[in-house]
Amino acid sequence: MPLKILSSLFFVSTSLLFSLEFDYHLKPKKVTENLYCFFGSLENISKRNGGNMVNSCYVQTKEGFVVIDSGPTFAYASQSYEAMQKIKKLPVKYVINTHIHDDHWLGNSFYKDKGAKLIGPKNYEEEIVPKMQTRMERILGKALFGQTKIVPLDKVVEQNLSLALGGTKFEIRQVEPIAHTKGDLIVYMASQKILFVGDLVFNGRITSLRDGSLLGSLKALEKIDSYDAKVIITGHGYQTDANSTHEFKAYLSGIKREVLKAQESDIGMEKITKVVTMPHFKTLKLYDVLHNRNVLDAYGELELIDDE
């Protein structure tokens, strides 16, 4: 086959590939004067949603954007960037990753290609291997995963880091050694009392304790509430006001209280999920998927502390 025809076929097939890129239908929501967020669905990762079950935000400054959590794929990051360029043509200068769950940072490579500096927790470099298969790739498959790849961070945060861009200041802090995960980060904009808390807070759906600590999560919530923020952006959920931690704190506090009560009554792990049902939280998304596992994880953690 002539080289010219082969080249044409390659161009057509490549064009078709990009035309079939998953369409996230992303629409930024204006939260404050300089803050826009893309709010994901309250469900698990699936091919139907392309992994779009996370909140990703853009903070606009005079010199460029700061992105908080880059999202689940290269395509997601690309489409959110294009949506924001329609609002203001500014470069993305920094991307801050709140923790190591892959729905929050797999868009990093897109921003890296754009020249942004990537910031995240120390255990990103410790636990994320460049050629590892992530949960997102395993569930979505290679076609939807597309151009997504793992790239290294430019700066790791062990405890605290101050950042300024275009007259806007950001305080990046680790509030607990382990809470939702090891090394979770929050981002605070003191001048506007805006707090990004990642998955240290959920609303409208159930969290997962599988990689973290019930007690650490409760300690983190106390510190988050001490900021007295006016706007709180969570990793999952649509509520953004000062009360957005209340439901989540009630859920975790309830698990602790009821599991401890059950342990005092000598109820073993084999029966604990039948006792700690917490029916008033059944309306939250993913209750049927995650609640029993959370109770078991809490039981094991609290039992170890009791033994000590």
QUIBEL-V521446 format. One record per residue. N is the residue number from 1. RES is the residue in one small letter. SS is DSSP state (2 for helix, 1 for strand, 0 for the rest). PSI is psi as a letter, one per 40 degrees, with the letter a starting at -180 (999 if undefined). BURIAL is I if it has 24 or more other C-alpha atoms within 12 Angstrom, else O. Layout:
# QUIBEL-V521446
N/RES/SS/PSI/BURIAL, N/RES/SS/PSI/BURIAL
This chain:
# QUIBEL-V521446
1/m/0/h/O, 2/p/0/i/O, 3/l/2/d/O, 4/k/2/d/O, 5/i/2/d/O, 6/l/2/d/O, 7/s/2/d/O, 8/s/2/d/O, 9/l/2/d/O, 10/f/2/d/O, 11/f/2/d/O, 12/v/2/d/O, 13/s/2/d/O, 14/t/2/d/O, 15/s/2/d/O, 16/l/2/d/O, 17/l/2/d/O, 18/f/2/d/O, 19/s/2/d/O, 20/l/0/e/O, 21/e/0/h/I, 22/f/0/h/I, 23/d/0/h/I, 24/y/0/e/I, 25/h/0/f/O, 26/l/0/h/I, 27/k/0/h/I, 28/p/0/h/I, 29/k/1/h/I, 30/k/1/h/O, 31/v/1/d/I, 32/t/1/a/O, 33/e/0/d/O, 34/n/0/e/I, 35/l/1/h/I, 36/y/1/h/I, 37/c/1/i/I, 38/f/1/h/I, 39/f/0/h/I, 40/g/0/i/I, 41/s/0/i/I, 42/l/0/g/I, 43/e/0/i/I, 44/n/0/i/I, 45/i/0/h/I, 46/s/0/i/O, 47/k/0/d/I, 48/r/0/d/O, 49/n/0/e/I, 50/g/0/f/I, 51/g/0/e/I, 52/n/0/g/I, 53/m/0/f/I, 54/v/0/i/I, 55/n/0/h/I, 56/s/1/h/I, 57/c/1/i/I, 58/y/1/h/I, 59/v/1/h/I, 60/q/1/h/I, 61/t/0/i/I, 62/k/0/d/O, 63/e/0/e/O, 64/g/0/a/I, 65/f/1/i/I, 66/v/1/h/I, 67/v/1/h/I, 68/i/1/h/I, 69/d/0/h/I, 70/s/0/e/I, 71/g/1/a/I, 72/p/0/e/I, 73/t/0/i/I, 74/f/2/d/I, 75/a/2/d/I, 76/y/2/d/I, 77/a/2/d/I, 78/s/2/d/I, 79/q/2/d/I, 80/s/2/d/I, 81/y/2/d/I, 82/e/2/d/I, 83/a/2/d/I, 84/m/2/d/I, 85/q/2/d/O, 86/k/0/d/O, 87/i/0/d/O, 88/k/0/h/O, 89/k/0/g/O, 90/l/0/i/I, 91/p/0/i/I, 92/v/1/h/I, 93/k/1/d/I, 94/y/1/i/I, 95/v/1/h/I, 96/i/1/h/I, 97/n/0/h/I, 98/t/0/d/I, 99/h/0/a/I, 100/i/0/e/I, 101/h/0/h/I, 102/d/2/e/I, 103/d/2/e/I, 104/h/2/e/I, 105/w/1/e/I, 106/l/0/e/I, 107/g/0/e/I, 108/n/2/d/I, 109/s/2/d/I, 110/f/2/d/I, 111/y/2/d/I, 112/k/2/d/I, 113/d/2/d/O, 114/k/0/e/O, 115/g/0/e/O, 116/a/0/i/I, 117/k/1/h/I, 118/l/1/h/I, 119/i/1/i/I, 120/g/1/a/I, 121/p/1/i/I, 122/k/2/d/I, 123/n/2/e/I, 124/y/2/d/I, 125/e/2/d/I, 126/e/2/d/O, 127/e/2/e/O, 128/i/0/h/I, 129/v/0/h/O, 130/p/0/d/O, 131/k/0/e/O, 132/m/0/i/O, 133/q/0/h/O, 134/t/0/i/I, 135/r/2/d/I, 136/m/2/d/I, 137/e/2/d/I, 138/r/2/d/O, 139/i/2/d/O, 140/l/2/d/I, 141/g/2/i/O, 142/k/2/d/O, 143/a/2/d/O, 144/l/2/d/I, 145/f/2/d/I, 146/g/0/b/I, 147/q/0/e/I, 148/t/0/h/I, 149/k/0/i/I, 150/i/0/h/I, 151/v/0/i/I, 152/p/0/i/I, 153/l/0/i/I, 154/d/0/d/I, 155/k/1/h/I, 156/v/1/i/I, 157/v/1/h/I, 158/e/0/d/I, 159/q/0/c/O, 160/n/1/i/I, 161/l/1/h/O, 162/s/1/h/O, 163/l/1/h/I, 164/a/1/h/O, 165/l/1/h/O, 166/g/0/f/O, 167/g/0/e/O, 168/t/1/h/I, 169/k/1/i/I, 170/f/1/h/I, 171/e/1/h/I, 172/i/1/h/I, 173/r/1/i/I, 174/q/1/h/I, 175/v/0/d/I, 176/e/0/i/I, 177/p/0/d/I, 178/i/1/h/I, 179/a/0/c/I, 180/h/0/d/I, 181/t/0/a/I, 182/k/1/h/I, 183/g/0/f/I, 184/d/0/i/I, 185/l/1/i/I, 186/i/1/i/I, 187/v/1/h/I, 188/y/1/h/I, 189/m/1/g/I, 190/a/0/d/O, 191/s/0/d/O, 192/q/0/e/O, 193/k/0/f/I, 194/i/1/h/I, 195/l/1/h/I, 196/f/1/h/I, 197/v/1/e/I, 198/g/1/a/I, 199/d/1/e/I, 200/l/1/e/I, 201/v/1/h/I, 202/f/1/i/I, 203/n/0/i/I, 204/g/0/e/I, 205/r/1/i/I, 206/i/0/i/I, 207/t/0/a/I, 208/s/0/h/I, 209/l/0/e/I, 210/r/0/d/I, 211/d/0/e/I, 212/g/0/a/I, 213/s/0/h/I, 214/l/2/d/I, 215/l/2/d/I, 216/g/2/d/I, 217/s/2/d/I, 218/l/2/d/I, 219/k/2/d/I, 220/a/2/d/I, 221/l/2/d/I, 222/e/2/d/O, 223/k/2/d/I, 224/i/2/d/I, 225/d/2/d/I, 226/s/2/e/O, 227/y/0/d/I, 228/d/0/f/O, 229/a/0/i/I, 230/k/0/d/I, 231/v/1/h/I, 232/i/1/h/I, 233/i/1/h/I, 234/t/1/i/I, 235/g/1/d/I, 236/h/1/h/I, 237/g/0/i/I, 238/y/0/e/I, 239/q/0/h/I, 240/t/0/e/I, 241/d/0/a/I, 242/a/0/e/O, 243/n/0/e/I, 244/s/0/e/I, 245/t/0/e/I, 246/h/2/d/I, 247/e/2/d/I, 248/f/2/d/I, 249/k/2/d/I, 250/a/2/d/I, 251/y/2/d/I, 252/l/2/d/I, 253/s/2/d/I, 254/g/2/d/I, 255/i/2/d/I, 256/k/2/d/I, 257/r/2/d/O, 258/e/2/d/I, 259/v/2/d/I, 260/l/2/d/I, 261/k/2/d/O, 262/a/2/d/I, 263/q/2/d/I, 264/e/2/d/O, 265/s/0/e/O, 266/d/0/f/O, 267/i/0/h/O, 268/g/0/i/O, 269/m/2/d/I, 270/e/2/e/O, 271/k/2/e/O, 272/i/2/d/I, 273/t/2/e/I, 274/k/2/e/O, 275/v/2/d/I, 276/v/0/g/I, 277/t/0/d/I, 278/m/0/g/I, 279/p/2/d/O, 280/h/2/e/O, 281/f/2/e/I, 282/k/0/d/O, 283/t/0/e/O, 284/l/0/i/I, 285/k/1/i/O, 286/l/0/e/I, 287/y/2/d/I, 288/d/2/d/O, 289/v/2/d/O, 290/l/2/d/I, 291/h/2/d/I, 292/n/2/d/I, 293/r/2/d/I, 294/n/2/d/I, 295/v/2/d/I, 296/l/2/d/I, 297/d/2/d/I, 298/a/2/d/I, 299/y/2/d/I, 300/g/2/d/I, 301/e/2/d/I, 302/l/2/d/I, 303/e/2/d/I, 304/l/2/d/O, 305/i/2/d/O, 306/d/2/d/O, 307/d/2/d/O, 308/e/0/999/O
